Amino acid sequence: MTSKSNDRRPAPISRTGARHLVDTLIRNGVDTVFCVPGESYLSVLDALHDVGDAIRLVVCRQEGGAAVMAEAYAKLTGRPGIVFVTRGPGVTNASIGLHTAQQDSTPVILFMGQVGTGEFEREAFQELDVRRVFPSMTKWAAQIDRADRVVEMVGHAFSTAMNGRPGPVVLALPEDMLIDEAECRPAAPARKADAAPSAADLAELRDRLAEADKPFLIVGGGGWSPAARDAVCRFAEAWSLPVGTSFRCQDYIDNDHACYAGDVGIGANPALVDRVKEADLLIVLGPRLGEMTTGGYTVVEAPLPRQSIVHIHADPEELGRVYHTALPIAASPLAAAEALAALPPPAGDPAWSGDAATMHQSYLSWQDEQPMVGDVNLSAVVRHLSETEGPDAIFANGAGNFAAWLHRFYRYRGYRTQLAPTSGAMGYGLPAAVAAAIVDPSRRVTCWAGDGDIMMTIQELATAVQYGASLTVIIVNNGMFGTIRMHQEREYPTRVSGTALVNPDFVALARSFGARAERVTRTDMFADALARVRDGDGVGLIELVTDQETISPRATISGLRAAAK
């Protein structure tokens, strides 16, 4: 008697490695791929042609821009960002996006075309072994040597990028493997597994919180969602907790929320810094508590902080890695936030009653317009943007002192309205804004950039124009690398070296790409100029010409020189 088979697997399909790869991307929900084309993966480009509109291919002008776009896509959608580049110089150009994804805990999968397997280990043209180069900045770096393992290894890449602490993965694709025919069974899409706090963890956390006099909640890190944001707000409200966000995660809490105390990062409100230092209990949900959030490990001292810390993080290996924690909890942001929201607060007013309202008022006062040397006041410019933009408007920025005005004076209200690199990557803002405008054309998108910052990736204006992306670029032009000049004046006052810039005519350059563009030299010019460059679809650009003297919202060059004497 023949027994009936219970094998419910799909039947094997014979296809090229390239087509198995593209089919696996589709099964995992990929709808957009960013790339700079290369001859090393022509067969993948051909397979993408076969699937038509199932996957949108966005061709970028430099691999660093493509990788940043994939990283920004992942932040906006919560799904892994996908980028294809060629070998050697292609993947090394893209490494800035991988490093950003690592430090920002963002799921990104980078596919690199590779020399053929018969040429490997000969230092063939543009050959690069990703398994030796990228382990320090990725969760997994591997090479697919056989076409019959494509489905398996790409599925593993998705699981690795999404689960635990999210992050980047690199897979190398030898040219001959991609054109080889092989039989593979289609696999179900990778799924995200969420760890949750145990009942014992929650009971201890509740007891510690009930006994605290000055608790403070810090949220941030990767793997968040609108549901996690809503749950953590319910927790803060129920317990009357003041809550701050870690460096460049300001949109994780509605900045108008009554419990919001501000961002714990570079140039933070001194009153907020003092409150974090004075806390007897820090509940840290999501952030690693890195250098930027802890003020160089001084606001929260490493390895033994003065505060008692409950650290909740998706990756158990992160817990206790830098700080000795009173209560480490391995849990995803969503599972942890929902569990915290369900914790019943004690009856009566807590010992910290009123702290949240006091800290929120301090945050509002910290946003008051500040004087600035010169005819353009950046705090007033950002204040105008904050008052006129809708709650879902997206702001993307790179790295530099110019970003401090945006971080301090803009109020982020909706979730994923801030695209900014915690890695401190210059040039991030423009490609991130282009990705945002392509991913969600219904939302207003603005890139806030510095003159040194924008020149790192300004070629991606061509990508924006090519794909009909509508966005506004605002360049703060002070003719120097401002952050480095600030440190230079602190350490070596008056000895200016290596920080001065000679810039192009940004207005003329933008117009050469087909963008609307204007130059603003006075604060009262900004509102009308903004309305004009936004009048219509496509790209608009404003150059803000600022005085070098005010080098940050809190410092002037003359003040730094005087303090150094």
N, C-alpha and C positions, 0 to 999 in steps of 0.2 A: 504494500500500500504506500503510495507516495504522499508525503506530508505537504501541506500547503505552505508555501514560503511566506514569511512575515516581513520580507525585505521591502520596505517602503521608500527606499532611496530612489531618486530620479535616475533615469537611464543615462549612461555615459554619452557624452557628445564629443565628436571628433572635430577639433578646430585648432587654429594656430594658437601659440602662446599669447600673442597679442590680442586675439579676439576673446580668448578665455579671460584675459585681464579686463578688457572693457566690459564684458558681460558681468563679471564679478563686481565691478564698480557700480553698474546699474542695479544689480540685486541688493547692493548695500546703500541704495538711495542717493547715489551721487548724481547731481544734476548739473554741476559746473566744474570744469577743470581749467586751471590756469597753467600757462606754459610759455616757454620760449622754444620754438621748434629746433630739432637737431637731427642730423642724419642717422644718429645712433638709435633712434626709435621711430623711424619712418613707418614701420609696420603698425605701430600703435596709432599714429595719426591716420593711417588708412582704415584701421578698424573703427576709429571714431567717426570717420566719414560714413561707414556702413550703417551706424546707428542713428544717423541724422540728428534730429532735435532732441533725442533722449538725453544727450549730454551737451551742454553749451560749452564750446571751447573758446576761452578768452586768451588771445595771443598778446603777450606783454613785450616790452622793449628791453628788459634786462631781467636776469634770473632772480636778482634780489627783490625786484618789484613783484615778480610773479609769486615768490614764496611769501612775501608779506601779504599779498592779496589773498592767498590761500589761508593764511593765519587769521586775517580779519574776517574772512568768510566763516571760519570755524567759530569765532567769537560770536558772530551775529546769529548763526543758525543753530549752534550746539552740535553740529555734525562735523566730522573730520574734513578739513580743507585738503584738496588734492592739487598737487603741482607736478608737472613733468618738465624735466630739464635734460640737457645732454651731459655727457661725461666731462671730467676734468674741469676746465674753466667754468662750464655751465653750473655744475653742482657746487663748486667753491663759491661762485657768485651768490648762489642761493643759500649759503650757510647762514647768512644774517637772519633769514626768516626762520631757519631751524633753531638757532640760538634764542630768538625771540619766543618761539613756541615753547621751548624748554623752560625758560625763566617765567613765562606767563602761564604755564600749564595749559597749553592749547593743543587740541588734537589735530595734527597735520601729518599727511602721508606724502612723502616726496618719492617719485619714481625717476630713476636716473638711467638713461640709455648707457649701455656698457659695451666695451669691445667684445668681440666674439670669444667664446670659451676657448677656442684653439689658439688665441693670441694672448690670453691672460698670463700674467707674470713675466711678460717680455718688455714691459714699459712701452706698450704700443701707443699709437697716437692718442693722446688725451686720456690714457688709461688712469684710473684711480680706484683704489680698493676701499669702498665705503665701510667695509668691516673693520678696517684699521684706522680710518680717518675720523669717523663720526660717532663712535660709542660714547664719547664724553659729553655730547650735546644732544643725544637722542635716547629714546627708551629702547630702541632696537634698530640695528643696522645690519642688513643681510643682502644676499644676492640669490636670485632664483636661477639656478643652473639648468633646470629641466622643465620643459613645458607642462609635463603632467603634474607638477607641484604648484602651478600658478594659483589655482583656486585655493589650495590649502594655505599658502604663504600670504596671499593677499588678505584672506580672511583673518589670519593671525595678526596682520598689520592693523586691521580695523579694531580688533579686540584690544590690542596693546595700546593703540593711540587713545582709545576711549576710556579704558577702565583704570581703576585706582586713581593716581594722579595723572590726568590727561597730559599728553605730550607728543612729540614728533617721532616719526618712524621714517627710515630711509630704506628703499629696496632698489637694488641695481638689477638691470634687465639686459643681459647679453643679447647682442643683435641676432645671433643664430637661434637662441632659445625662442625669441619672439616669433620667428617664422617657422619653427618646427611645428608639425602637427602632433597632437596628442589627444587621448581620450580622457576627459574629466567629467565627474559627476557635478552638476551645479549644486552649490551649497547655499543654505539659508543665510540671510544676512547676519552679521555679527551683532550681538546684543550687549548692552551695557548692564553690568552687574553692580548694584548699589549695596554697599555695606551699611548697616544701621547700628545705632547705639544699643547696647544691651540694657535690660531693665536695671541691673545693678549700677551701670554707669550713670543712667539717668537719675536714679535715686541718690547717688553720691553727689552728682552735680547739683541737684535741687537742694540738698542739705548744705552744701558749701555756699550756694547762693543765698539761702535763707539766713545764714550766719554772717554774711559779709556786711561791711559797713559802706564800702565804696567800690562796688563792682563796676566793670566796664566791659562792653561787648565790642569786639573788632571782627568785621567780616571781610572776606576777600578770597583770593585764590582762583583756581580753575574749577570747571565742572558745574557752574551755577545755571539757574534757569529762572524764568518768571515765577514759577511755583515756589522755588526755594526762597526767592526774594520776598514774596508775600508771606510765607510762613515765618521768616525771621522777623518781619515787621510785627506780626501778631505776637510773637514771643516778647519783643522789646516793649510793646504796648502793655501787655498783661503784667509784666514785671516792672514797668516804669524805668527801664534801663536806658542809660545813654549809650548810643551806638556810633562807632566810627568805622570808616572804611580804610582798608590798607591802600598802599601806594597805587594810584591809577585804577582804582576799583570804585570810584565815587558814584557810579550809577547803580551800584548794588542796593542802595537805599534811596528812596525819593528824598532829595535834599530839602524839600519842604516839610518832611515828616517831623512831628513834634519831638521825636527822640533822637533825631540826627544831630551829631556833635561835630561833624566835619571829617576831613581825611587826615589820617595819621601817616604823613609822608614827608617829602622834602618841603621845606618852607611852611610847615604846619603852624596853625594858630598856637602861640605860646601857652595860652590858657588850656588848650586841649592837651598839649604835651605835658603840662604840669598835672592835669587830671589823670592821664595814663600812668605817669610816674607814681602818683599818690594812691592809685587803686590798690586795694588789698586782694582783689580777685579779678583776673582778666579771663574772660571767656573768648577764646580765639577760634572762630569758625571759618576754616578754609585757608587762611594765609599761612605761608611758611614762617612768618615773622623774620623776613630777610632784612638786609642792611638798610634799605630805603625806608621801610616801615618803622624800624626801630631806631632811626637816627644814628646809624653806625653802631648798633648794639649798645646804645647808651640809655635810651628811653626804656627799653627792656634789656637789662644787662645779661650778657651771656658769659658763662653757661648757667649761672645760678641767679635768676632774677629776684628782685625784692618783692615782686608781686607773686601771689599764688596763681598758677596758670592752669586752666582747663583748656587743653589743646585738642581740637577736633579737626581731623584731616583725613582725606580719602586714602592716603598711602601710609600704612603702619610704619614703614621705614623712615618716614619724615618725623614721626613722633619721637622726641628725645634725641634727635640728631644734633641739634644745636643747644636746646634748652632742657634743663631738668624740669619736668612738668609734674604738677600735683596730681593731675588726672588726665592721662592720654586716652583719647577715644578715636578709634578708626571707624570713620563713617563718611558717606558722601554728603555734600552740602544739602541736598534735598531731604534725604532721610533724617539727617541731624536736625535740620530746621523744622521739619514737621514734628519730630519727637519733642523738640523744645517748645514748640507752639502748644503742644498738648499738656505741658507741665502746669499743674494748677499752682498759682502763686499763693503765698501765705495770706491769711486774713489780716486786714489792717494795713496801714501805711508802712512801707519798708524803711529801713534806716537811711536809705539814700533818696527818700522821697523829695522830689523837687530838683534833683540833680540833672535829670534829662532836660527839663525846661530851661534851667540855668545854662546848660551847655549849648542848647540850641540857640538861645539868645546870643551867646558869645559867638557862635558861628555866624549868625546874621550880622553882628557888629563887625566881625572880621572881614565881611564883604563890602563894607562901606568904601566908597570911592576914595582913592589915595592920590595925593599930588604926584606929579611927574615932571621932570625937567624936559623942556621942549614943547612943541606945539601939538603933539599927538599924545593923548593920555590913554594908555592901554586899558586901565581899569574902567574908564568910561566907555570905551569901545566894547569891552566884554560885557559890561553891564547892559548896554543896549541890546546886544545879542541875547543875553539871558532873559531880558524882559519881552523880547519880540518873537523869539523862537517858540515853536510848539513843543509839547512835552516829549515827542518822539523824534525830534531833530537829532541827527548824529553829528558829533564832532570828533574828528580824527586829528591826532597830532604826533609829531616825532619827538625828538629829545633836544633840549636846550633851555636856557633861561626864559625864552619867549613863552614856553608852555606854562610857566608859573602863574602868569596873569590869567590864563584860561582856567587852570585848576583852582585858583583862589576865588575868582570873581564870577564864574559861571555856575549856575545851579542845574545839575543833572536831575531830571525828574523821571524819565522813563527808563526802563531796563534796556541795556545795551545801546546807550546813547553816547558812551565814551569808548572810543577806540584809541588806546594809547599803550605804548610798550613799557612794561615794567622792567624790561631788559635795558632800557635807555638807548634804543637803536635810533640813530639819526636817519632821516629819510623815510620813516615809517608812515607819516601822516598822509602823503599823497596817494600811494598805492592802496592804503587801507580805505581811504575815502572813495577811490575809484571802485574798489570791490563792493563797498557798501551801496554805492549808487547803482551798480549793475544788479546786485542781489535784490534790492528793494527800491525800485524807482519811485515808490509812493512817498518815501521819506525824504525830508530835506537833509542834505549832506554838506558839511563844511570841513575843509582841511585848514587847520591853523598851523602855520609853519614859520620857521625862522629862515633868514636868508642863507645861512650855511646849511641848514637842515634840508631845505627844498632842493638845493642843487645836487643832493645825493641821488634823487630819483625823479627829477623834473621831466625826464623823457617819458614818464608814464602819462603825461598830459596827452600824448599821442594815443595811448590806449583808451583814455576817456573819450576822446573825440571819435575814435574808430568805432566804439560800441555805443555811441550816443548817450553816454552817461551825463547826467545833470548834477553838477556840484559846484560849490564855491570854494575858491582857494584864497586864503588871506595870508599874506606874507609880511611878517614883521622884519623890516630891513634896518639893521643898525650897523651894517658894514663890518661885522666881526663875528668870530666864534665867541658868543657872549659868556657861556658858562666857563670856558677855559680862561677867558680874560678876567672874569671875576676871581677865580682861584689864583691867577697870576698876580693880580693886584694885591691879594691877601698875603701871598708868600714872597713876591718879588716886586713890590710897588714901584711904579714908573718905568719898569724895565719890560716894555712891551715887545714881545717876540713871538712870531708865528701865529698870531691870532687876528691880524687885520685881513680884510677881504676886499677884493675888487669884484663887484657884481655886474652881471649883464643888466640891460634895461628890461626889467621884468615885465613891464607893460607891453613893450614891443615883442618880447619873446612869446608872451601868452597869445598875443594877436596873431603871431606867425603860425600858431597851432590852430587858429580859428576861434579862439576864446574872446569873449568880451573882457576888457581890462581897463582899470583906472588906477591912478596914483593918488593917494591921500596924504596930505602934508599937514592937515589940521584936524582936530577932533570933530569940529562941526561939519566937516565935509563927509564924514563916514556914512551916516545914515542914508543920505541921498545917493552916494556912490554904490552902497550895497544894494539899494533898490534897483539901480540901473543895471548892474552886472547880473542881477537875478531876473531881469525882465526877459523871460524866454527860456527855452530849453538849452541844454548844453553846459559848457564850462564858462564860469565867470571868475575873474581874478582881481583882487585888490592888493596893491602894494602899500603898506603903511610905513612911511619914512619916519623913524624915531631917532631921538637923540641918544648918543652913546653913554651919556652921563648916568642916566638911570639904568643900571645894569640888571636889576631885579626889582620886584615890588618892595623890597626891604632895604635895598642898598644902592649907593651911588659910587662912582669911581673915586670921586674926591673923598667921600666918607671912608672908603676902604683904605685909601692912602693915608688918611689922617690917623686911622686906627692902627695902622702898621708902624707908625713912627715910635 
